[in-house]
Amino acid sequence: MKNLNLFPIPISVFNLKMSSDEKKYLNEIDYKTTNSDYLDAENSTDVFLLEKEELKELKEKIIECINKYKKIMLSCNLDIYITNSWANRLKQGKKHSLHMHQNSFISGVYYVESNINHPGIRFENPSKTFPLTWNREKFNLYNSESYVYPAETETLILFPSGLWHSVDVNYFFKDRISISFNTFVKGKLGHEGYLCDLNL
């Protein structure tokens, strides 16, 4: 049997070390409850967190990863820049409800403080190719409706912004801390003959 793995979703994982000064800075930022009726989580009051001088080195490392992602996964030559960025604090008993990131191209999450007991990020299968339910003898990348990738400290995950994702309830007593961000593009969008040119 020959399998054609058509239209896979480009999700990439990177290991990025953080300095002790960066971690100290992130431990001292302020949080507020945002969209509590829906997302059920706390976000930093600063929504341009990666613009801070204290996180300059971390931002540079993230941009390097974005550039690798766009080149290897997307074969894209557009400039991609971070628009907004914020920290998430998931306390015991809280969750991140299902959502996607609007007005963005590539999104990412970087784990500042996580534990093996913390819930991972759950990605939803966007294709829903099989509209039936049956008892799977074994779950795999073809028959699963969602996939959970563990939250690992100093790990960056990049994914398409339109991919729906969530985080299950944190039953662990320690807070789960992460940084999320969105991106956009600079340059000329379009393709010869498509009549859809757009200069950004």
Secondary structure, DSSP 8 states (H G I E B T S, - for coil): ------S----EEEE----HHHHHHHHT--EEEESTTTT-EEEES-SBGGGSGGGHHHHHHHHHHHHHHHHHTT---SEEEEEEEEEEEE-TT--EEEE--SS-SEEEEEEEE--TTS--EEEE-S----------SS--TTT-SEEEE---TTEEEEEETTS-EEE----SSS-EEEEEEEEEEESEE--TTS---EE-
